[in-house]
């Protein structure tokens, strides 16, 4: 269907036709020559163009130049000034056609036939004018549909939150800037995807149905799955458009990813933990420092982390590196809670907290012992926080064990290799009987410890100590004090139970009574025995353990006679009167012993 315009005067045409007919009759009647009549001055343009067109698609335009009598002005190419084309929509005129000018030379025998492209969509009329001859004409109504999509404009917010719906506006234009108003009827799905290089998220939905478009414009709610900076690229066929870049913030806090060291940590030693704030899609919440809350730190153990809270300002790009301390030696996981106390994350692995700096020792000896015999002692090291140090590793230590009263003991010096699973098992040999308090001091750290008192009994008898008067009287009892001693000089206080009988001998010619001493004579290691000796002489008392090797010897004891009882007189068998004779008088005690000291 085409539309045209003819400027004609019906009456003038009718008169003209009558005149021509009369001349024709006259010519026949008079047998005159043929008269050539030229067309008049151009008066109107008869325009033929499709009533329906699409912007950007060529259509055939046909223009015929007519004079006032409707004659085709065949010499327009010679006399015309050329034409300009305009589209008129309401009161708006525009050069909505290409080309929009044709020279007069483009006409052949008063007719122009050319391919033109309408560039403005809508309902319009086409105006053709020769500005030189001041001739113009218009077509009837032409409906121009927009062309195919050439440009896509995408409008997005400045900032959105991941997985939360947000509005975008997609506008479709053809190559001439016309809104593709009929896209909802003729268009295909518009693809949505990230427009920034390196962006890894995706939009939901990933396509926009043509039905969402109204007059070439769609307002659509979409979601984005990744917290990052991106833009939106929309594509339809070969046409595409990209929005400006915007920030996709992570969603609301869902979890904390907690990372802890894999190596053992000493109690009280600072160690670093990493806390990463994530939303439900696993996106790092990059702006947690601005919008997040305080993080509370807990453990699966019995102790407390220090610090126990992490402020949101500690986060950088969604990650906080925090130095903490823990004072209890145990295996723990680290738990991150939100400010409301809800558990949001826990480390996958456990960290081994070992004993820290050596602080003190527990010294645990056997409950009792004997001098000269080893007693078992356990030594347990604790750190400054009361944890048993179970693994000393390569610690530099030199722990010396002594007695608190400086009495002699035999004990090893301890180093890190002396301990196994936190305990050193050693033997200590004391030399002094009585209460023994052991103490240990590490010469490197100064850490120390003391045991409770241990009752140390004497060792087995090794000798006898003898106390007696230096003078005794033969056959009269005199007291001798005998002390059983071990090899360190300790009194063997339980000799009455553990000792053997003692044989008593003299270094002289006489004999003692009693000649032996039973163990029952001892009390607390001392026996006080009344002896008699039957010979007046200077002697030493010698004691020997029956069935053993213990011995003892006194100092010199002078055994004197008893009181004189008998005088023995010895005379020569003959003598001469008046001459001296020798006589011999012996002073004897009641036992017949000479009273030497008489």
C-alpha positions as CSV (number, residue, x, y, z in Angstrom):
1,X,0.0,0.0,0.0
2,X,1.3,3.4,-1.0
3,X,0.3,6.9,-0.1
4,X,0.5,9.9,-2.7
5,X,-0.3,13.6,-3.0
6,X,-1.7,15.3,-6.3
7,X,-2.3,19.1,-6.3
8,X,-5.0,19.5,-9.1
9,X,-7.6,21.9,-10.1
10,X,-10.5,19.9,-11.5
11,X,-12.0,22.8,-13.4
12,X,-8.7,23.8,-14.9
13,X,-8.2,20.3,-16.1
14,X,-11.6,20.1,-17.6
15,X,-11.2,23.3,-19.6
16,X,-7.7,22.2,-20.6
17,X,-9.1,18.9,-21.9
18,X,-11.9,20.7,-23.9
19,X,-9.3,23.0,-25.5
20,X,-7.2,20.2,-26.5
21,X,-10.1,18.4,-28.0
22,X,-11.2,21.5,-29.9
23,X,-7.8,22.0,-31.3
24,X,-7.6,18.4,-32.3
25,X,-10.9,18.8,-34.2
26,X,-9.8,22.0,-35.6
27,X,-6.5,20.5,-36.7
28,X,-8.3,17.7,-38.5
29,X,-10.8,20.0,-40.1
30,X,-8.2,22.5,-41.2
31,X,-5.5,20.0,-41.9
32,X,-3.1,22.1,-39.7
33,X,0.3,21.1,-38.4
34,X,0.8,19.3,-35.0
35,X,1.2,21.6,-32.0
36,X,3.7,20.6,-29.2
37,X,2.5,21.9,-25.8
38,X,5.2,21.9,-23.0
39,X,4.2,21.2,-19.3
40,X,3.7,24.2,-17.1
41,X,5.7,25.3,-14.1
42,X,6.1,22.6,-11.3
43,X,3.2,22.9,-9.0
44,X,3.1,19.8,-6.9
45,X,4.9,16.5,-6.1
46,X,3.1,13.3,-6.4
47,X,4.7,11.1,-3.7
48,X,4.5,7.3,-3.5
49,X,6.0,5.6,-0.4
50,X,4.9,2.5,1.6
51,X,2.4,3.3,4.4
52,X,4.3,0.9,6.7
53,X,8.0,0.8,7.1
54,X,10.7,-0.1,9.6
55,X,13.4,2.3,10.6
56,X,16.7,1.4,9.0
57,X,15.2,-0.7,6.3
58,X,15.3,0.7,2.7
59,X,12.0,1.5,1.0
60,X,11.3,2.7,-2.5
61,X,10.4,6.4,-2.8
62,X,8.8,7.6,-6.0
63,X,8.2,11.2,-6.7
64,X,6.5,12.7,-9.8
65,X,6.7,16.4,-10.6
66,X,3.4,17.8,-11.9
67,X,2.4,21.2,-13.1
68,X,-0.9,22.9,-12.1
69,X,-2.7,21.0,-14.9
70,X,-1.4,17.7,-13.7
71,X,1.1,17.3,-16.5
72,X,4.3,15.6,-15.7
73,X,7.1,18.1,-15.7
74,X,9.5,16.1,-17.7
75,X,12.2,18.7,-17.8
76,X,12.4,19.1,-14.0
77,X,16.0,17.9,-14.2
78,X,16.7,21.1,-16.1
79,X,14.5,23.7,-14.5
80,X,14.1,22.3,-11.0
81,X,16.0,23.3,-7.9
82,X,16.2,19.8,-6.3
83,X,14.3,18.6,-3.3
84,X,14.7,18.2,0.4
85,X,12.9,15.6,2.5
86,X,11.6,15.9,6.1
87,X,9.5,13.8,8.3
88,X,6.7,15.5,10.2
89,X,5.2,14.1,13.4
90,X,2.7,16.4,14.9
91,X,4.4,19.8,15.1
92,X,7.9,18.3,15.0
93,X,9.9,18.3,11.9
94,X,13.1,16.3,11.5
95,X,15.4,14.9,8.9
96,X,14.1,11.4,9.7
97,X,15.0,10.1,6.3
98,X,18.3,9.2,4.5
99,X,19.2,10.6,2.1
100,X,17.2,13.8,2.8
101,X,18.2,15.7,-0.4
102,X,18.1,14.9,-4.1
103,X,19.3,17.2,-6.8
104,X,17.1,17.9,-9.8
105,X,19.4,15.9,-12.0
106,X,18.2,12.8,-10.1
107,X,14.9,13.1,-11.9
108,X,14.3,11.3,-15.2
109,X,11.5,12.7,-17.3
110,X,10.0,14.3,-14.1
111,X,10.2,11.2,-12.0
112,X,12.5,10.2,-9.1
113,X,12.7,6.6,-8.0
114,X,15.1,6.0,-5.2
115,X,15.8,3.8,-2.2
116,X,15.5,5.7,1.1
117,X,15.7,4.8,4.7
118,X,13.4,6.2,7.3
119,X,15.3,6.7,10.6
120,X,12.7,7.9,13.0
121,X,10.0,5.6,14.3
122,X,6.4,6.6,14.9
123,X,3.5,7.9,12.8
124,X,4.5,10.7,10.5
125,X,4.1,12.3,7.1
126,X,6.8,12.9,4.6
127,X,7.3,16.4,3.3
128,X,9.0,17.0,-0.1
129,X,10.0,20.5,-1.0
130,X,11.8,22.4,-3.7
131,X,13.1,25.4,-1.9
132,X,14.0,27.2,-5.1
133,X,10.7,26.9,-6.8
134,X,8.8,27.1,-3.5
135,X,6.9,23.9,-4.3
136,X,6.1,21.3,-1.6
137,X,3.8,18.4,-1.0
138,X,3.1,15.8,1.8
139,X,2.3,12.2,1.9
140,X,-0.4,10.7,3.9
141,X,0.3,8.9,7.3
142,X,3.3,6.6,7.4
143,X,3.8,4.2,10.3
144,X,7.5,3.6,10.9
145,X,8.4,0.8,13.3
146,X,11.7,0.9,15.2
147,X,14.6,-1.0,13.7
148,X,16.3,-4.0,15.1
149,X,18.1,-3.6,18.5
150,X,21.5,-1.9,18.0
151,X,22.1,-0.3,21.4
152,X,21.3,-1.5,24.9
153,X,21.5,0.8,27.9
154,X,21.7,-0.8,31.3
155,X,21.2,1.1,34.5
156,X,22.2,-0.5,37.8
157,X,22.4,0.7,41.5
158,X,25.7,2.0,42.9
159,X,25.8,-0.8,45.5
160,X,23.9,-4.0,46.2
161,X,24.1,-6.9,48.5
162,X,24.8,-10.3,47.2
163,X,21.8,-12.6,46.7
164,X,19.4,-9.8,47.6
165,X,17.1,-8.8,44.7
166,X,17.8,-5.4,43.2
167,X,16.3,-3.4,40.2
168,X,18.0,-2.9,36.9
169,X,16.6,-1.0,33.9
170,X,17.3,-2.3,30.4
171,X,16.5,0.0,27.5
172,X,16.6,-1.1,23.8
173,X,17.4,1.3,20.9
174,X,17.8,0.8,17.3
175,X,20.7,2.3,15.3
176,X,19.0,5.7,15.1
177,X,18.2,6.0,18.7
178,X,14.6,4.9,18.5
179,X,13.3,3.0,21.4
180,X,12.5,-0.5,20.3
181,X,8.9,-0.2,21.5
182,X,7.6,-3.4,19.9
183,X,10.3,-5.7,21.4
184,X,7.7,-7.4,23.5
185,X,6.1,-8.7,20.3
186,X,9.0,-9.4,18.1
187,X,12.1,-9.6,20.3
188,X,14.0,-12.6,21.8
189,X,15.3,-13.2,25.3
190,X,17.9,-10.7,26.5
191,X,21.0,-12.4,28.1
192,X,22.3,-11.0,31.4
193,X,25.9,-11.7,32.5
194,X,28.8,-10.0,34.3
195,X,30.4,-7.3,32.2
196,X,33.6,-6.9,34.1
197,X,36.7,-8.9,33.2
198,X,37.5,-11.4,35.9
199,X,34.1,-11.3,37.6
200,X,33.1,-14.8,38.5
201,X,29.5,-14.4,39.8
202,X,26.3,-14.9,37.8
203,X,23.0,-13.1,37.6
204,X,19.7,-14.7,38.5
205,X,17.7,-14.8,36.2
206,X,20.3,-15.0,33.4
207,X,17.7,-14.1,30.7
208,X,15.0,-11.5,30.4
209,X,11.8,-12.5,28.6
210,X,10.6,-10.1,25.9
211,X,7.3,-9.9,27.8
212,X,9.1,-7.8,30.4
213,X,9.6,-5.0,28.0
214,X,7.1,-2.2,27.5
215,X,7.9,0.4,24.9
216,X,11.4,-0.9,24.7
217,X,12.1,-0.6,28.4
218,X,12.2,-3.3,31.1
219,X,12.6,-2.9,34.9
220,X,13.7,-6.2,36.3
221,X,14.7,-7.6,39.7
222,X,17.8,-9.7,39.6
223,X,20.2,-11.2,42.1
224,X,24.0,-11.6,41.9
225,X,25.8,-14.6,43.5
226,X,29.3,-13.2,44.2
227,X,30.5,-10.4,46.3
228,X,32.7,-8.4,44.0
229,X,32.9,-5.4,41.8
230,X,31.2,-5.9,38.5
231,X,29.0,-4.5,35.8
232,X,26.0,-5.9,33.9
233,X,26.2,-6.9,30.3
234,X,23.0,-7.3,28.4
235,X,22.9,-8.8,24.9
236,X,20.3,-9.3,22.3
237,X,21.5,-10.8,19.1
238,X,24.7,-8.9,18.1
239,X,23.7,-5.9,20.2
240,X,25.0,-5.5,23.7
241,X,25.3,-2.9,26.4
242,X,27.2,-2.7,29.7
243,X,26.2,-0.8,32.8
244,X,28.7,1.1,34.9
245,X,30.6,-0.9,37.5
246,X,29.0,-1.2,41.0
247,X,29.9,-3.0,44.2
248,X,28.2,-6.2,45.1
249,X,28.5,-6.4,48.9
250,X,28.4,-9.8,50.5
251,X,25.2,-10.9,52.2
252,X,24.4,-11.0,55.9
253,X,26.8,-12.8,58.1
254,X,26.3,-16.5,57.9
255,X,29.6,-18.1,59.1
256,X,33.1,-17.3,60.3
257,X,35.8,-19.4,58.7
258,X,38.4,-19.9,61.5
259,X,42.0,-21.0,60.8
260,X,44.5,-21.9,63.5
261,X,48.2,-23.0,63.4
262,X,49.0,-26.6,62.8
263,X,52.1,-26.6,65.0
264,X,52.0,-27.0,68.8
265,X,51.8,-23.8,70.8
266,X,53.2,-23.2,74.2
267,X,50.8,-22.1,76.9
268,X,50.9,-18.3,77.2
269,X,52.7,-18.0,73.8
270,X,50.9,-15.6,71.4
271,X,49.7,-17.3,68.2
272,X,47.7,-16.0,65.3
273,X,44.3,-17.1,64.2
274,X,42.5,-16.0,61.0
275,X,38.8,-15.2,61.0
276,X,37.0,-14.7,57.7
277,X,33.5,-13.4,57.6
278,X,31.3,-15.1,55.0
279,X,27.7,-14.9,53.8
280,X,25.5,-17.9,53.1
281,X,27.0,-18.3,49.6
282,X,30.5,-18.4,50.9
283,X,31.3,-14.8,49.8
284,X,33.8,-13.0,52.0
285,X,32.1,-10.0,53.6
286,X,34.6,-7.4,52.5
287,X,33.0,-4.5,54.4
288,X,32.6,-6.4,57.7
289,X,34.7,-3.6,59.3
290,X,31.9,-1.2,58.5
291,X,28.8,-3.2,59.0
292,X,29.8,-6.2,61.1
293,X,29.6,-6.8,64.8
294,X,31.9,-7.9,67.6
295,X,33.2,-11.5,67.4
296,X,33.4,-13.5,70.6
297,X,36.1,-16.1,70.8
298,X,35.5,-19.4,72.7
299,X,37.3,-22.7,72.7
300,X,36.4,-26.4,73.1
301,X,38.7,-26.6,76.1
302,X,38.5,-25.5,79.7
303,X,40.4,-22.2,79.4
304,X,39.8,-18.8,77.9
305,X,41.4,-17.1,74.9
306,X,42.9,-13.7,75.5
307,X,41.6,-11.5,74.0
308,X,38.1,-13.0,74.1
309,X,36.6,-10.5,71.6
310,X,37.5,-9.1,68.2
311,X,36.1,-5.7,67.2
312,X,34.8,-5.4,63.6
313,X,37.5,-2.7,63.0
314,X,40.1,-5.6,63.1
315,X,38.8,-6.9,59.8
316,X,40.4,-5.9,56.6
317,X,38.7,-7.0,53.4
318,X,36.6,-9.4,55.5
319,X,39.5,-11.0,57.2
320,X,40.9,-10.5,60.7
321,X,44.3,-11.7,61.8
322,X,44.3,-11.9,65.6
323,X,47.1,-12.7,68.1
324,X,45.7,-14.6,71.0
325,X,47.0,-16.5,74.1
326,X,45.8,-19.6,75.8
327,X,47.0,-20.8,79.2
328,X,45.7,-24.3,79.5
329,X,47.7,-27.2,78.0
330,X,45.2,-29.2,76.0
331,X,44.0,-29.8,72.4
332,X,41.4,-27.2,71.5
333,X,39.4,-25.9,68.6
334,X,38.7,-22.2,68.4
335,X,35.0,-21.1,68.1
336,X,33.8,-17.8,66.8
337,X,30.4,-16.5,67.9
338,X,28.5,-13.4,67.0
339,X,27.6,-10.7,69.5
340,X,24.4,-12.5,70.3
341,X,26.3,-15.6,71.3
342,X,25.3,-17.7,68.3
343,X,28.0,-20.0,67.1
344,X,29.1,-18.9,63.6
345,X,32.2,-21.0,63.0
346,X,34.8,-23.4,64.5
347,X,38.2,-24.3,63.3
348,X,38.3,-27.7,61.5
349,X,41.5,-28.8,63.2
350,X,42.6,-28.8,66.8
351,X,45.7,-26.9,68.0
352,X,47.9,-28.6,70.6
353,X,48.6,-26.2,73.5
354,X,51.7,-27.5,75.3
355,X,53.2,-26.5,78.6
356,X,54.8,-23.1,78.6
357,X,57.7,-21.6,80.4
358,X,58.9,-23.6,83.3
359,X,57.5,-22.2,86.5
360,X,57.9,-24.8,89.3
361,X,58.5,-28.4,90.2
362,X,56.6,-30.9,92.3
363,X,59.0,-33.2,94.1
364,X,57.4,-36.5,95.2
365,X,59.7,-38.9,97.0
366,X,58.8,-42.3,98.4
367,X,57.1,-42.1,101.8
368,X,60.1,-43.6,103.7
369,X,63.7,-44.7,103.0
370,X,66.9,-45.8,104.6
371,X,70.2,-44.0,104.6
372,X,72.5,-45.4,102.0
373,X,69.7,-47.0,100.0
374,X,68.2,-45.3,96.9
375,X,64.7,-44.0,97.2
376,X,62.4,-43.3,94.2
377,X,61.6,-39.7,93.5
378,X,59.2,-38.3,90.9
379,X,59.8,-34.8,89.7
380,X,57.0,-33.1,87.7
381,X,57.6,-29.7,86.0
382,X,54.8,-27.2,85.7
383,X,54.6,-24.0,83.6
384,X,53.7,-20.6,84.9
385,X,50.0,-21.4,84.5
386,X,50.0,-24.7,86.3
387,X,50.2,-27.0,83.3
388,X,52.3,-30.1,83.4
389,X,55.0,-29.7,80.8
390,X,54.7,-33.1,79.0
391,X,57.2,-32.4,76.3
392,X,60.4,-30.6,77.1
393,X,61.7,-30.9,73.6
394,X,65.1,-29.2,73.4
395,X,64.6,-26.9,76.3
396,X,67.8,-25.6,78.0
397,X,67.6,-26.7,81.6
398,X,69.9,-27.9,84.4
399,X,67.9,-28.9,87.4
400,X,69.9,-29.7,90.5
401,X,68.5,-31.8,93.4
402,X,69.7,-31.2,97.0
403,X,68.5,-31.6,100.5
404,X,67.0,-28.6,102.1
405,X,69.3,-28.9,105.2
406,X,72.4,-29.4,103.1
407,X,72.8,-33.0,104.3
408,X,74.6,-35.2,101.8
409,X,72.6,-37.0,99.2
410,X,73.5,-38.7,96.0
411,X,71.2,-37.4,93.1
412,X,71.5,-36.9,89.3
413,X,71.3,-33.5,87.6
414,X,68.3,-33.3,85.4
415,X,68.0,-32.0,81.8
416,X,65.2,-32.0,79.3
417,X,65.9,-35.6,78.3
418,X,65.3,-36.7,81.9
419,X,61.6,-36.2,81.5
420,X,59.1,-38.5,79.8
421,X,55.5,-37.4,79.4
422,X,56.1,-34.6,82.0
423,X,57.7,-36.8,84.7
424,X,61.3,-37.6,85.7
425,X,61.8,-40.8,87.6
426,X,65.1,-40.8,89.5
427,X,66.7,-42.3,92.5
428,X,68.2,-40.4,95.4
429,X,70.4,-41.9,98.0
430,X,70.4,-40.0,101.4
431,X,73.2,-40.4,103.9
432,X,71.6,-38.9,107.0
433,X,68.7,-40.5,108.9
434,X,65.9,-38.4,110.0
435,X,63.5,-36.1,108.1
436,X,64.7,-35.4,104.6
437,X,63.3,-32.5,102.5
438,X,64.4,-32.6,98.9
439,X,64.6,-29.5,96.8
440,X,65.2,-29.0,93.1
441,X,66.2,-25.8,91.3
442,X,66.6,-25.2,87.6
443,X,69.7,-23.1,87.2
444,X,68.5,-21.7,83.9
445,X,65.0,-20.5,84.7
446,X,65.2,-20.4,88.5
447,X,62.2,-22.6,88.8
448,X,62.2,-24.7,91.9
449,X,60.2,-27.0,94.2
450,X,60.4,-28.8,97.5
451,X,59.1,-32.2,98.7
452,X,57.2,-33.0,101.9
453,X,59.4,-34.4,104.6
454,X,60.5,-38.0,104.2
455,X,61.4,-40.1,107.1
456,X,64.8,-41.6,106.5
457,X,65.8,-44.5,108.7
458,X,69.4,-45.5,109.2
459,X,71.0,-48.1,107.1
460,X,72.2,-51.5,108.2
461,X,74.6,-51.6,111.1
462,X,78.2,-51.1,110.1
463,X,79.9,-50.4,113.4
464,X,79.5,-50.0,117.1
465,X,80.3,-47.1,119.2
466,X,81.4,-47.9,122.7
467,X,81.3,-45.6,125.7
468,X,82.6,-46.7,129.1
469,X,84.6,-45.6,132.1
470,X,88.3,-45.6,131.7
471,X,88.8,-47.5,135.0
472,X,86.9,-50.5,136.2
473,X,87.3,-52.9,139.1
474,X,87.7,-56.6,138.3
475,X,84.7,-58.7,139.1
476,X,82.7,-55.6,139.7
477,X,80.0,-54.5,137.2
478,X,80.6,-51.4,135.1
479,X,78.3,-49.9,132.5
480,X,79.1,-49.9,128.9
481,X,77.0,-47.9,126.4
482,X,76.9,-49.4,122.9
483,X,75.5,-47.5,119.9
484,X,74.8,-49.3,116.7
485,X,75.8,-47.1,113.7
486,X,75.3,-47.4,110.0
487,X,78.1,-46.5,107.6
488,X,77.1,-42.9,107.6
489,X,77.2,-42.6,111.4
490,X,73.4,-42.7,111.8
491,X,72.2,-44.5,114.9
492,X,70.4,-47.8,113.9
493,X,67.3,-47.0,115.9
494,X,65.6,-50.3,115.0
495,X,68.5,-52.5,115.9
496,X,66.4,-54.4,118.3
497,X,64.4,-55.6,115.2
498,X,67.0,-55.6,112.5
499,X,70.2,-56.3,114.3
500,X,72.2,-59.4,115.2
501,X,73.7,-60.5,118.5
502,X,77.0,-59.1,119.5
503,X,80.0,-61.0,120.7
504,X,82.0,-59.3,123.5
505,X,85.8,-59.9,123.7
506,X,88.7,-58.4,125.5
507,X,92.1,-57.5,124.2
508,X,93.5,-58.9,127.5
509,X,93.6,-62.3,129.2
510,X,90.4,-62.2,131.0
511,X,86.8,-62.7,130.1
512,X,83.6,-60.6,130.1
513,X,80.3,-61.5,131.5
514,X,78.1,-61.5,129.7
515,X,80.1,-62.6,126.7
516,X,77.4,-61.6,124.2
517,X,74.6,-59.0,123.8
518,X,71.3,-59.9,122.2
519,X,69.5,-57.3,119.9
520,X,66.7,-57.0,122.4
521,X,69.1,-55.1,124.7
522,X,68.9,-52.1,122.3
523,X,66.4,-49.4,122.5
524,X,66.5,-46.7,119.8
525,X,69.8,-48.1,118.7
526,X,71.5,-47.9,122.1
527,X,72.2,-50.6,124.6
528,X,73.4,-50.0,128.1
529,X,74.9,-53.2,129.5
530,X,76.5,-54.0,132.8
531,X,79.7,-56.0,132.3
532,X,82.1,-57.6,134.7
533,X,85.6,-58.5,133.9
534,X,87.5,-61.1,135.8
535,X,91.1,-59.9,135.3
536,X,92.8,-56.8,136.5
537,X,94.6,-55.4,133.5
538,X,94.4,-52.7,130.9
539,X,92.2,-53.8,128.1
540,X,90.1,-52.7,125.1
541,X,86.6,-53.9,124.6
542,X,86.0,-55.5,121.2
543,X,82.5,-56.1,119.8
544,X,81.8,-58.3,116.8
545,X,78.4,-58.8,115.0
546,X,77.3,-62.4,115.0
547,X,77.0,-63.5,111.4
548,X,77.9,-60.0,110.2
549,X,80.8,-57.7,109.7
550,X,80.1,-54.8,112.1
551,X,82.7,-54.3,114.8
552,X,83.5,-51.8,117.5
553,X,86.3,-51.2,119.9
554,X,86.6,-49.1,123.0
555,X,89.4,-47.0,124.2
556,X,91.8,-48.3,126.9
557,X,90.1,-49.4,130.1
558,X,92.1,-50.0,133.2
559,X,90.6,-52.9,135.2
560,X,91.9,-52.7,138.8
561,X,91.7,-55.1,141.7
562,X,88.9,-55.2,144.1
563,X,89.6,-54.0,147.8
564,X,92.5,-56.0,149.5
565,X,91.3,-59.0,151.3
566,X,94.3,-61.3,151.6
567,X,97.9,-60.7,152.3
568,X,100.1,-63.5,151.1
569,X,103.5,-63.8,152.9
570,X,106.4,-65.6,151.4
571,X,109.5,-66.3,153.6
572,X,112.9,-68.1,152.9
573,X,113.0,-71.6,154.0
574,X,115.9,-70.7,156.4
575,X,117.6,-67.6,157.9
576,X,120.5,-66.7,160.2
577,X,119.8,-64.8,163.3
578,X,120.9,-61.3,163.1
579,X,121.1,-61.2,159.3
580,X,118.5,-59.6,157.0
581,X,116.2,-61.9,155.1
582,X,113.9,-61.1,152.1
583,X,110.2,-61.6,152.5
584,X,107.5,-61.2,149.8
585,X,104.0,-59.9,150.6
586,X,101.2,-60.2,148.0
587,X,98.1,-58.2,148.4
588,X,95.1,-60.1,146.9
589,X,91.5,-59.3,146.5
590,X,88.8,-61.7,147.4
591,X,89.1,-63.5,144.1
592,X,92.9,-63.9,144.5
593,X,93.7,-61.2,142.1
594,X,96.8,-59.2,143.0
595,X,95.8,-55.6,144.0
596,X,98.3,-54.0,141.7
597,X,97.5,-50.5,142.6
598,X,97.8,-51.2,146.3
